């Protein structure tokens, strides 16, 4: 038990160190219910498949021009700082744009931040499934039409929170970006 607490503390410290100047965490306790989505390899995976690991969960999308790449880079830096403790942590990138974010696109996007494919899983699904999962995390997202750029068509306005979940599936800390 002490070892688990120690690992959790290390993950927490590195999250704060990596997100420090830009992200602020606040404690939160919520048991996350199981859900099933499609990963970047086209396979069904459930939230419970990741039990036993600390999870960083981020809601975003591959066409995101700013927040998602920046947040994912911070997450990558956190993983890199963990060294040998990295094996205890996994990242879930949950798409809020299931219309465009196919498993193939997610795989390409995720590979930029995790070329090995071992530490970050991209998830997508039917719009109603994504909505249900986002609601569980209290994550907001909304499609915003872009009239002056028909090629893009729309962007997705979304929260930029990073959720830290313990090995038992309990949401412990929500990191939010600064209001700079």
N, CA and C atoms as a LAMMPS dump frame, in Angstrom:
ITEM: TIMESTEP
0
ITEM: NUMBER OF ATOMS
540
ITEM: BOX BOUNDS ff ff ff
-5.0000000000000000e+02 5.0000000000000000e+02
-5.0000000000000000e+02 5.0000000000000000e+02
-5.0000000000000000e+02 5.0000000000000000e+02
ITEM: ATOMS id mol type element x y z
1 1 1 N 0.827 -1.197 0
2 1 2 C 0 0 0
3 1 3 C 0.871 1.261 0
4 2 1 N 1.964 1.225 0.791
5 2 2 C 2.849 2.386 0.831
6 2 3 C 3.497 2.618 -0.531
7 3 1 N 3.809 1.519 -1.233
8 3 2 C 4.416 1.644 -2.558
9 3 3 C 3.458 2.334 -3.523
10 4 1 N 2.177 1.963 -3.471
11 4 2 C 1.174 2.593 -4.336
12 4 3 C 1.054 4.076 -4.03
13 5 1 N 1.044 4.404 -2.75
14 5 2 C 0.955 5.811 -2.357
15 5 3 C 2.182 6.568 -2.848
16 6 1 N 3.334 5.924 -2.786
17 6 2 C 4.561 6.553 -3.259
18 6 3 C 4.533 6.808 -4.75
19 7 1 N 4.069 5.83 -5.506
20 7 2 C 3.987 5.984 -6.962
21 7 3 C 2.977 7.07 -7.317
22 8 1 N 1.832 7.075 -6.633
23 8 2 C 0.819 8.106 -6.873
24 8 3 C 1.409 9.486 -6.607
25 9 1 N 2.176 9.604 -5.537
26 9 2 C 2.808 10.88 -5.195
27 9 3 C 3.79 11.301 -6.28
28 10 1 N 4.566 10.356 -6.789
29 10 2 C 5.523 10.672 -7.849
30 10 3 C 4.798 11.15 -9.104
31 11 1 N 3.738 10.452 -9.489
32 11 2 C 2.951 10.868 -10.659
33 11 3 C 2.417 12.277 -10.44
34 12 1 N 1.887 12.52 -9.265
35 12 2 C 1.329 13.828 -8.934
36 12 3 C 2.389 14.922 -9.01
37 13 1 N 3.555 14.663 -8.46
38 13 2 C 4.636 15.654 -8.48
39 13 3 C 5.039 15.975 -9.918
40 14 1 N 5.194 14.947 -10.732
41 14 2 C 5.581 15.2 -12.117
42 14 3 C 4.484 15.893 -12.904
43 15 1 N 3.241 15.608 -12.586
44 15 2 C 2.145 16.34 -13.237
45 15 3 C 2.238 17.815 -12.891
46 16 1 N 2.428 18.101 -11.607
47 16 2 C 2.543 19.498 -11.203
48 16 3 C 3.772 20.146 -11.822
49 17 1 N 4.878 19.408 -11.875
50 17 2 C 6.101 19.968 -12.442
51 17 3 C 5.921 20.278 -13.924
52 18 1 N 5.301 19.372 -14.645
53 18 2 C 5.121 19.577 -16.083
54 18 3 C 4.047 20.599 -16.394
55 19 1 N 2.97 20.584 -15.61
56 19 2 C 1.862 21.487 -15.872
57 19 3 C 2.009 22.784 -15.093
58 20 1 N 2.965 22.823 -14.165
59 20 2 C 3.121 23.867 -13.174
60 20 3 C 2.792 25.284 -13.565
61 21 1 N 3.49 25.83 -14.548
62 21 2 C 3.287 27.236 -14.852
63 21 3 C 1.989 27.493 -15.588
64 22 1 N 1.386 26.451 -16.096
65 22 2 C 0.213 26.659 -16.922
66 22 3 C -1.039 25.963 -16.393
67 23 1 N -0.886 24.945 -15.566
68 23 2 C -2.029 24.188 -15.081
69 23 3 C -2.074 24.203 -13.561
70 24 1 N -3.288 24.207 -13.031
71 24 2 C -3.494 24.169 -11.595
72 24 3 C -4.418 23.007 -11.288
73 25 1 N -4.047 22.213 -10.304
74 25 2 C -4.869 21.057 -9.962
75 25 3 C -5.714 21.323 -8.741
76 26 1 N -6.863 20.7 -8.692
77 26 2 C -7.655 20.742 -7.485
78 26 3 C -8.219 19.357 -7.228
79 27 1 N -8.309 19.009 -5.934
80 27 2 C -8.739 17.656 -5.582
81 27 3 C -10.199 17.401 -5.931
82 28 1 N -10.47 16.15 -6.222
83 28 2 C -11.807 15.755 -6.63
84 28 3 C -11.895 14.261 -6.37
85 29 1 N -13.004 13.778 -5.888
86 29 2 C -13.154 12.339 -5.665
87 29 3 C -14.443 11.876 -6.332
88 30 1 N -14.278 11.032 -7.353
89 30 2 C -15.435 10.491 -8.071
90 30 3 C -15.048 9.151 -8.672
91 31 1 N -15.814 8.136 -8.387
92 31 2 C -15.61 6.816 -8.998
93 31 3 C -16.083 6.904 -10.445
94 32 1 N -15.223 6.516 -11.369
95 32 2 C -15.574 6.544 -12.788
96 32 3 C -16.17 5.188 -13.166
97 33 1 N -17.358 5.232 -13.744
98 33 2 C -18.03 4.001 -14.178
99 33 3 C -17.397 3.492 -15.469
100 34 1 N -17.568 2.21 -15.697
101 34 2 C -17.007 1.607 -16.898
102 34 3 C -17.686 2.149 -18.161
103 35 1 N -16.917 2.253 -19.214
104 35 2 C -17.436 2.616 -20.53
105 35 3 C -16.581 1.915 -21.577
106 36 1 N -17.122 1.774 -22.76
107 36 2 C -16.407 1.113 -23.854
108 36 3 C -16.389 2.025 -25.071
109 37 1 N -15.196 2.205 -25.641
110 37 2 C -15.021 2.997 -26.856
111 37 3 C -14.088 2.235 -27.803
112 38 1 N -13.783 2.833 -28.931
113 38 2 C -12.915 2.225 -29.941
114 38 3 C -11.545 2.902 -29.885
115 39 1 N -10.477 2.1 -29.827
116 39 2 C -9.138 2.685 -29.753
117 39 3 C -8.569 2.974 -31.145
118 40 1 N -7.343 3.483 -31.171
119 40 2 C -6.71 3.877 -32.43
120 40 3 C -6.378 2.689 -33.329
121 41 1 N -6.538 1.473 -32.819
122 41 2 C -6.326 0.271 -33.633
123 41 3 C -7.643 -0.336 -34.109
124 42 1 N -8.757 0.349 -33.813
125 42 2 C -10.07 -0.133 -34.223
126 42 3 C -10.657 -1.186 -33.299
127 43 1 N -10.04 -1.385 -32.136
128 43 2 C -10.519 -2.392 -31.183
129 43 3 C -11.375 -1.744 -30.104
130 44 1 N -12.388 -2.496 -29.65
131 44 2 C -13.183 -2.041 -28.506
132 44 3 C -12.349 -2.194 -27.244
133 45 1 N -12.293 -1.137 -26.457
134 45 2 C -11.616 -1.203 -25.161
135 45 3 C -12.529 -0.576 -24.12
136 46 1 N -12.422 -1.075 -22.908
137 46 2 C -13.237 -0.514 -21.833
138 46 3 C -12.335 0.223 -20.854
139 47 1 N -12.936 1.11 -20.122
140 47 2 C -12.216 1.855 -19.094
141 47 3 C -11.573 0.887 -18.11
142 48 1 N -12.283 -0.172 -17.766
143 48 2 C -11.766 -1.147 -16.805
144 48 3 C -10.551 -1.906 -17.325
145 49 1 N -10.305 -1.89 -18.624
146 49 2 C -9.096 -2.516 -19.167
147 49 3 C -7.835 -1.839 -18.637
148 50 1 N -7.975 -0.615 -18.153
149 50 2 C -6.823 0.152 -17.688
150 50 3 C -6.685 0.146 -16.163
151 51 1 N -7.507 -0.648 -15.488
152 51 2 C -7.394 -0.748 -14.03
153 51 3 C -5.986 -1.2 -13.666
154 52 1 N -5.516 -0.69 -12.552
155 52 2 C -4.175 -1.046 -12.108
156 52 3 C -3.122 -0.052 -12.553
157 53 1 N -3.52 0.934 -13.352
158 53 2 C -2.604 1.996 -13.783
159 53 3 C -3.182 3.342 -13.367
160 54 1 N -2.3 4.293 -13.159
161 54 2 C -2.746 5.666 -12.975
162 54 3 C -3.051 6.199 -14.368
163 55 1 N -4.135 6.922 -14.489
164 55 2 C -4.552 7.422 -15.796
165 55 3 C -4.565 8.94 -15.83
166 56 1 N -4.102 9.486 -16.935
167 56 2 C -4.315 10.886 -17.263
168 56 3 C -5.296 10.865 -18.427
169 57 1 N -6.43 11.532 -18.262
170 57 2 C -7.473 11.531 -19.288
171 57 3 C -7.628 12.95 -19.825
172 58 1 N -7.661 13.054 -21.156
173 58 2 C -7.83 14.349 -21.799
174 58 3 C -8.855 14.213 -22.92
175 59 1 N -9.786 15.153 -22.983
176 59 2 C -10.778 15.202 -24.059
177 59 3 C -10.306 16.225 -25.087
178 60 1 N -10.17 15.798 -26.332
179 60 2 C -9.699 16.691 -27.379
180 60 3 C -10.059 16.139 -28.744
181 61 1 N -9.383 16.646 -29.776
182 61 2 C -9.629 16.133 -31.125
183 61 3 C -8.432 16.424 -32.012
184 62 1 N -8.267 15.62 -33.037
185 62 2 C -7.058 15.673 -33.857
186 62 3 C -6.946 16.939 -34.698
187 63 1 N -8.059 17.578 -35.036
188 63 2 C -8.034 18.807 -35.83
189 63 3 C -7.848 20.054 -34.967
190 64 1 N -7.748 19.889 -33.676
191 64 2 C -7.618 21.014 -32.741
192 64 3 C -6.36 21.82 -33.083
193 65 1 N -6.509 23.135 -33.278
194 65 2 C -5.372 23.934 -33.702
195 65 3 C -4.442 24.395 -32.584
196 66 1 N -4.87 24.312 -31.322
197 66 2 C -4.045 24.921 -30.283
198 66 3 C -4.024 24.169 -28.953
199 67 1 N -5.137 24.071 -28.285
200 67 2 C -5.193 23.515 -26.931
201 67 3 C -4.737 22.06 -26.881
202 68 1 N -5.218 21.252 -27.793
203 68 2 C -4.905 19.811 -27.759
204 68 3 C -3.422 19.524 -27.978
205 69 1 N -2.802 20.091 -29.015
206 69 2 C -1.372 19.818 -29.18
207 69 3 C -0.538 20.292 -27.985
208 70 1 N -0.893 21.453 -27.436
209 70 2 C -0.158 21.975 -26.286
210 70 3 C -0.337 21.078 -25.071
211 71 1 N -1.564 20.688 -24.789
212 71 2 C -1.831 19.825 -23.636
213 71 3 C -1.189 18.456 -23.806
214 72 1 N -1.272 17.902 -24.998
215 72 2 C -0.664 16.591 -25.232
216 72 3 C 0.859 16.656 -25.12
217 73 1 N 1.438 17.767 -25.502
218 73 2 C 2.88 17.939 -25.34
219 73 3 C 3.247 17.966 -23.857
220 74 1 N 2.437 18.648 -23.043
221 74 2 C 2.663 18.671 -21.59
222 74 3 C 2.539 17.258 -21.012
223 75 1 N 1.558 16.525 -21.496
224 75 2 C 1.378 15.148 -21.026
225 75 3 C 2.586 14.3 -21.425
226 76 1 N 3.065 14.462 -22.652
227 76 2 C 4.251 13.729 -23.11
228 76 3 C 5.45 14.068 -22.231
229 77 1 N 5.629 15.349 -21.92
230 77 2 C 6.733 15.766 -21.053
231 77 3 C 6.616 15.122 -19.677
232 78 1 N 5.4 15.05 -19.162
233 78 2 C 5.176 14.4 -17.869
234 78 3 C 5.607 12.944 -17.939
235 79 1 N 5.177 12.243 -18.968
236 79 2 C 5.564 10.838 -19.123
237 79 3 C 7.08 10.7 -19.227
238 80 1 N 7.712 11.575 -19.987
239 80 2 C 9.167 11.521 -20.143
240 80 3 C 9.884 11.736 -18.815
241 81 1 N 9.355 12.613 -17.969
242 81 2 C 9.964 12.888 -16.661
243 81 3 C 9.818 11.726 -15.687
244 82 1 N 8.85 10.874 -15.915
245 82 2 C 8.601 9.778 -14.975
246 82 3 C 9.663 8.688 -15.018
247 83 1 N 10.436 8.631 -16.07
248 83 2 C 11.492 7.62 -16.159
249 83 3 C 10.935 6.214 -16.015
250 84 1 N 11.502 5.439 -15.092
251 84 2 C 11.075 4.041 -14.924
252 84 3 C 9.669 3.923 -14.334
253 85 1 N 9.15 5.004 -13.758
254 85 2 C 7.791 4.975 -13.2
255 85 3 C 6.72 5.131 -14.284
256 86 1 N 7.16 5.434 -15.486
257 86 2 C 6.248 5.623 -16.619
258 86 3 C 5.351 4.404 -16.835
259 87 1 N 5.852 3.226 -16.509
260 87 2 C 5.089 1.989 -16.74
261 87 3 C 3.834 1.895 -15.883
262 88 1 N 3.719 2.737 -14.859
263 88 2 C 2.546 2.721 -13.98
264 88 3 C 1.451 3.681 -14.44
265 89 1 N 1.727 4.419 -15.507
266 89 2 C 0.814 5.482 -15.952
267 89 3 C 0.376 5.222 -17.393
268 90 1 N -0.868 5.565 -17.683
269 90 2 C -1.364 5.48 -19.056
270 90 3 C -2.223 6.715 -19.334
271 91 1 N -2.228 7.145 -20.563
272 91 2 C -2.984 8.328 -20.975
273 91 3 C -4.117 7.9 -21.901
274 92 1 N -5.305 8.452 -21.645
275 92 2 C -6.443 8.256 -22.537
276 92 3 C -6.769 9.593 -23.184
277 93 1 N -6.671 9.642 -24.502
278 93 2 C -7.063 10.814 -25.278
279 93 3 C -8.422 10.475 -25.879
280 94 1 N -9.478 11.109 -25.366
281 94 2 C -10.841 10.804 -25.803
282 94 3 C -11.299 11.886 -26.777
283 95 1 N -11.603 11.471 -27.997
284 95 2 C -11.99 12.417 -29.039
285 95 3 C -13.387 12.985 -28.793
286 96 1 N -13.493 14.301 -28.945
287 96 2 C -14.799 14.971 -28.886
288 96 3 C -15.281 15.311 -30.302
289 97 1 N -14.625 14.714 -31.285
290 97 2 C -14.99 14.906 -32.694
291 97 3 C -15.056 13.541 -33.387
292 98 1 N -15.997 12.698 -32.944
293 98 2 C -16.048 11.344 -33.5
294 98 3 C -16.405 11.292 -34.988
295 99 1 N -16.969 12.371 -35.521
296 99 2 C -17.295 12.398 -36.95
297 99 3 C -16.038 12.361 -37.819
298 100 1 N -14.988 13.044 -37.374
299 100 2 C -13.753 13.101 -38.162
300 100 3 C -12.646 12.212 -37.604
301 101 1 N -12.63 12.022 -36.298
302 101 2 C -11.532 11.282 -35.674
303 101 3 C -11.726 9.774 -35.781
304 102 1 N -11.291 9.255 -36.902
305 102 2 C -11.323 7.816 -37.134
306 102 3 C -10.172 7.174 -36.353
307 103 1 N -10.215 5.871 -36.154
308 103 2 C -9.078 5.208 -35.509
309 103 3 C -7.752 5.505 -36.226
310 104 1 N -7.765 5.551 -37.552
311 104 2 C -6.541 5.819 -38.315
312 104 3 C -5.98 7.209 -38.014
313 105 1 N -6.863 8.21 -37.966
314 105 2 C -6.41 9.57 -37.642
315 105 3 C -5.893 9.644 -36.214
316 106 1 N -6.59 8.987 -35.293
317 106 2 C -6.138 8.967 -33.902
318 106 3 C -4.761 8.318 -33.788
319 107 1 N -4.556 7.245 -34.512
320 107 2 C -3.269 6.536 -34.464
321 107 3 C -2.135 7.458 -34.91
322 108 1 N -2.364 8.178 -35.996
323 108 2 C -1.351 9.117 -36.492
324 108 3 C -1.091 10.227 -35.468
325 109 1 N -2.16 10.773 -34.903
326 109 2 C -2.053 11.85 -33.913
327 109 3 C -1.313 11.366 -32.666
328 110 1 N -1.718 10.231 -32.132
329 110 2 C -1.125 9.68 -30.913
330 110 3 C 0.351 9.345 -31.125
331 111 1 N 0.7 8.856 -32.31
332 111 2 C 2.086 8.437 -32.563
333 111 3 C 3.072 9.602 -32.47
334 112 1 N 2.6 10.816 -32.659
335 112 2 C 3.475 11.976 -32.502
336 112 3 C 3.919 12.126 -31.045
337 113 1 N 3.048 11.808 -30.11
338 113 2 C 3.327 11.97 -28.68
339 113 3 C 3.815 10.674 -28.027
340 114 1 N 3.516 9.549 -28.648
341 114 2 C 3.917 8.247 -28.114
342 114 3 C 4.215 7.297 -29.278
343 115 1 N 5.406 7.429 -29.881
344 115 2 C 5.734 6.589 -31.035
345 115 3 C 5.649 5.084 -30.751
346 116 1 N 5.887 4.692 -29.51
347 116 2 C 5.842 3.265 -29.163
348 116 3 C 4.413 2.733 -29.099
349 117 1 N 3.455 3.628 -28.868
350 117 2 C 2.06 3.21 -28.735
351 117 3 C 1.748 2.504 -27.427
352 118 1 N 2.669 2.561 -26.466
353 118 2 C 2.489 1.85 -25.19
354 118 3 C 1.808 2.674 -24.105
355 119 1 N 1.919 3.993 -24.175
356 119 2 C 1.526 4.82 -23.035
357 119 3 C 0.314 5.711 -23.27
358 120 1 N -0.067 5.895 -24.516
359 120 2 C -1.216 6.749 -24.828
360 120 3 C -2.173 5.973 -25.724
361 121 1 N -3.443 5.99 -25.353
362 121 2 C -4.482 5.358 -26.161
363 121 3 C -5.465 6.421 -26.611
364 122 1 N -5.702 6.484 -27.911
365 122 2 C -6.713 7.379 -28.459
366 122 3 C -8.034 6.644 -28.54
367 123 1 N -9.102 7.297 -28.112
368 123 2 C -10.421 6.663 -28.093
369 123 3 C -11.443 7.494 -28.859
370 124 1 N -12.293 6.815 -29.586
371 124 2 C -13.401 7.44 -30.287
372 124 3 C -14.604 6.51 -30.171
373 125 1 N -15.703 6.932 -30.73
374 125 2 C -16.913 6.113 -30.672
375 125 3 C -18.06 6.837 -31.332
376 126 1 N -19.237 6.331 -31.13
377 126 2 C -20.429 6.993 -31.651
378 126 3 C -20.643 8.287 -30.866
379 127 1 N -21.204 9.317 -31.516
380 127 2 C -21.416 10.591 -30.822
381 127 3 C -22.137 10.451 -29.481
382 128 1 N -23.155 9.588 -29.408
383 128 2 C -23.887 9.437 -28.146
384 128 3 C -23.03 8.776 -27.062
385 129 1 N -22.087 7.911 -27.456
386 129 2 C -21.18 7.288 -26.486
387 129 3 C -20.201 8.315 -25.934
388 130 1 N -19.652 9.132 -26.827
389 130 2 C -18.714 10.179 -26.41
390 130 3 C -19.419 11.152 -25.471
391 131 1 N -20.634 11.523 -25.814
392 131 2 C -21.411 12.449 -24.987
393 131 3 C -21.61 11.884 -23.58
394 132 1 N -21.921 10.605 -23.49
395 132 2 C -22.143 9.951 -22.202
396 132 3 C -20.861 9.947 -21.351
397 133 1 N -19.735 9.628 -21.984
398 133 2 C -18.456 9.601 -21.266
399 133 3 C -18.072 11.015 -20.832
400 134 1 N -18.212 11.99 -21.722
401 134 2 C -17.883 13.378 -21.381
402 134 3 C -18.737 13.864 -20.213
403 135 1 N -19.998 13.502 -20.21
404 135 2 C -20.89 13.905 -19.12
405 135 3 C -20.421 13.324 -17.787
406 136 1 N -19.956 12.09 -17.809
407 136 2 C -19.463 11.451 -16.595
408 136 3 C -18.281 12.236 -16.006
409 137 1 N -17.44 12.777 -16.879
410 137 2 C -16.276 13.553 -16.452
411 137 3 C -16.605 15.041 -16.289
412 138 1 N -17.835 15.412 -16.614
413 138 2 C -18.247 16.82 -16.618
414 138 3 C -17.385 17.638 -17.588
415 139 1 N -17.078 17.022 -18.721
416 139 2 C -16.286 17.673 -19.762
417 139 3 C -17.244 18.282 -20.788
418 140 1 N -17.018 19.531 -21.095
419 140 2 C -17.86 20.26 -22.044
420 140 3 C -17.235 20.205 -23.436
421 141 1 N -18.069 20.085 -24.448
422 141 2 C -17.62 20.272 -25.827
423 141 3 C -18.818 20.641 -26.696
424 142 1 N -18.529 21.418 -27.74
425 142 2 C -19.589 21.86 -28.65
426 142 3 C -18.981 22.179 -30.015
427 143 1 N -19.634 21.71 -31.052
428 143 2 C -19.197 21.978 -32.417
429 143 3 C -19.483 23.447 -32.741
430 144 1 N -18.475 24.133 -33.319
431 144 2 C -18.603 25.542 -33.682
432 144 3 C -18.321 25.679 -35.181
433 145 1 N -19.351 26.05 -35.979
434 145 2 C -19.146 26.186 -37.426
435 145 3 C -18.154 27.302 -37.758
436 146 1 N -17.334 27.066 -38.774
437 146 2 C -16.389 28.064 -39.27
438 146 3 C -16.86 28.459 -40.671
439 147 1 N -17.518 29.592 -40.758
440 147 2 C -18.134 30.013 -42.025
441 147 3 C -17.114 30.451 -43.071
442 148 1 N -16.022 31.071 -42.628
443 148 2 C -15.057 31.59 -43.593
444 148 3 C -14.018 30.546 -44.036
445 149 1 N -14.149 29.313 -43.56
446 149 2 C -13.229 28.253 -43.967
447 149 3 C -14.003 26.954 -44.201
448 150 1 N -14.66 26.844 -45.354
449 150 2 C -15.494 25.666 -45.619
450 150 3 C -14.706 24.356 -45.664
451 151 1 N -13.408 24.444 -45.947
452 151 2 C -12.594 23.228 -45.976
453 151 3 C -12.525 22.585 -44.588
454 152 1 N -12.378 23.403 -43.559
455 152 2 C -12.351 22.9 -42.181
456 152 3 C -13.774 22.599 -41.727
457 153 1 N -14.701 23.502 -42.037
458 153 2 C -16.111 23.282 -41.703
459 153 3 C -16.481 23.662 -40.289
460 154 1 N -15.751 23.138 -39.323
461 154 2 C -16.054 23.442 -37.922
462 154 3 C -14.852 23.138 -37.034
463 155 1 N -14.869 23.756 -35.878
464 155 2 C -13.944 23.434 -34.795
465 155 3 C -14.789 22.926 -33.642
466 156 1 N -14.149 22.439 -32.611
467 156 2 C -14.878 21.974 -31.437
468 156 3 C -14.363 22.732 -30.223
469 157 1 N -15.25 23.493 -29.615
470 157 2 C -14.933 24.187 -28.373
471 157 3 C -15.032 23.144 -27.258
472 158 1 N -14.01 23.048 -26.41
473 158 2 C -14.028 22.008 -25.373
474 158 3 C -13.197 22.408 -24.165
475 159 1 N -13.487 21.76 -23.052
476 159 2 C -12.689 21.982 -21.85
477 159 3 C -11.294 21.424 -22.087
478 160 1 N -10.338 21.984 -21.386
479 160 2 C -8.949 21.55 -21.534
480 160 3 C -8.439 20.909 -20.247
481 161 1 N -9.333 20.323 -19.482
482 161 2 C -8.935 19.688 -18.228
483 161 3 C -8.158 18.406 -18.496
484 162 1 N -7.255 18.094 -17.589
485 162 2 C -6.568 16.808 -17.576
486 162 3 C -6.946 16.156 -16.26
487 163 1 N -7.493 14.964 -16.345
488 163 2 C -8.021 14.258 -15.176
489 163 3 C -7.023 13.197 -14.737
490 164 1 N -6.677 13.19 -13.444
491 164 2 C -5.795 12.17 -12.884
492 164 3 C -6.642 11.167 -12.12
493 165 1 N -6.579 9.914 -12.553
494 165 2 C -7.384 8.843 -11.972
495 165 3 C -6.445 7.825 -11.35
496 166 1 N -6.782 7.376 -10.138
497 166 2 C -5.911 6.413 -9.466
498 166 3 C -6.115 5 -9.995
499 167 1 N -5.351 4.06 -9.431
500 167 2 C -5.358 2.671 -9.916
501 167 3 C -6.689 1.958 -9.705
502 168 1 N -7.527 2.514 -8.845
503 168 2 C -8.828 1.902 -8.566
504 168 3 C -9.95 2.526 -9.396
505 169 1 N -9.604 3.456 -10.272
506 169 2 C -10.611 4.08 -11.126
507 169 3 C -11.314 5.256 -10.483
508 170 1 N -10.664 5.863 -9.497
509 170 2 C -11.251 7.016 -8.814
510 170 3 C -10.56 8.287 -9.299
511 171 1 N -11.364 9.209 -9.783
512 171 2 C -10.854 10.51 -10.205
513 171 3 C -10.386 11.248 -8.961
514 172 1 N -9.115 11.635 -8.938
515 172 2 C -8.527 12.268 -7.755
516 172 3 C -8.225 13.751 -7.933
517 173 1 N -7.752 14.122 -9.111
518 173 2 C -7.365 15.519 -9.323
519 173 3 C -7.754 15.929 -10.737
520 174 1 N -8.245 17.15 -10.852
521 174 2 C -8.515 17.733 -12.163
522 174 3 C -7.545 18.893 -12.342
523 175 1 N -6.727 18.803 -13.387
524 175 2 C -5.822 19.899 -13.717
525 175 3 C -6.54 20.782 -14.726
526 176 1 N -6.573 22.063 -14.432
527 176 2 C -7.205 23.001 -15.357
528 176 3 C -6.164 24.012 -15.807
529 177 1 N -6.285 24.5 -17.028
530 177 2 C -5.32 25.494 -17.498
531 177 3 C -5.522 26.826 -16.783
532 178 1 N -4.451 27.598 -16.74
533 178 2 C -4.522 28.934 -16.148
534 178 3 C -5.416 29.818 -17.003
535 179 1 N -5.917 30.863 -16.419
536 179 2 C -6.79 31.805 -17.131
537 179 3 C -6.002 32.963 -17.716
538 180 1 N -4.799 32.693 -18.187
539 180 2 C -3.936 33.759 -18.722
540 180 3 C -4.53 34.397 -19.951
